[in-house]
């Protein structure tokens, strides 16, 4: 049996596959740069000193991942130069709407840390061993750093759930806001580009499979913490697949 084909440069991919890969990397990079900035805003505001240090460290890691991903995008001639400059603030990012503003409460920070950071980790895991070599080469380092983010989110979920009924209720509200858009963020399962990336071994899971993986990870954690959140339907009618976000009504 022959080895699966490996791809070493954008011009080895057909135009549709190239655009699908651009869209995915762009969404991850933009999400990480905004997430990193939101984490950094809590470096001096966290409820305990060690979590302030953790917020700063997680911000640094996310911004480092962003640089690596934007560097990948620079190899694609279709990507405008200003998109790949993480220092250049843009009016719009392909990132969830709940990151448009600072995270006002620590419970929001924890919900985003646990759920959306977890979603980013799942999609990066799906790229481990990617057939697109420039991407595969960067994944292990990212995942090693993401392990700490996951631990921080789980620990604070349990801590807040034990703290008081009020803290648990506030956390439940934050989770209820973050989870539906995060599940949409993976994209629609009938997206032809997403299907093509799986077929070529560039990613090892469809959007639906990524949703299942994240849900399987989160469900026992939320149940253990007594955080009750039910997502019966996702807001697909407001979801923009180009920007990977749920557009809020004006």
PyMOL commands that set and color helices and strands:
alter all, ss='L'
color gray80, all
select helices_A, chain A and resi 10-12+15-40+49-73+81-84+97-99+106-125+133-163+165-185+192-199+207-225+236-238
alter helices_A, ss='H'
color red, helices_A
select strands_A, chain A and resi 239-240+245-246
alter strands_A, ss='S'
color yellow, strands_A
deselect
rebuild
show_as cartoon
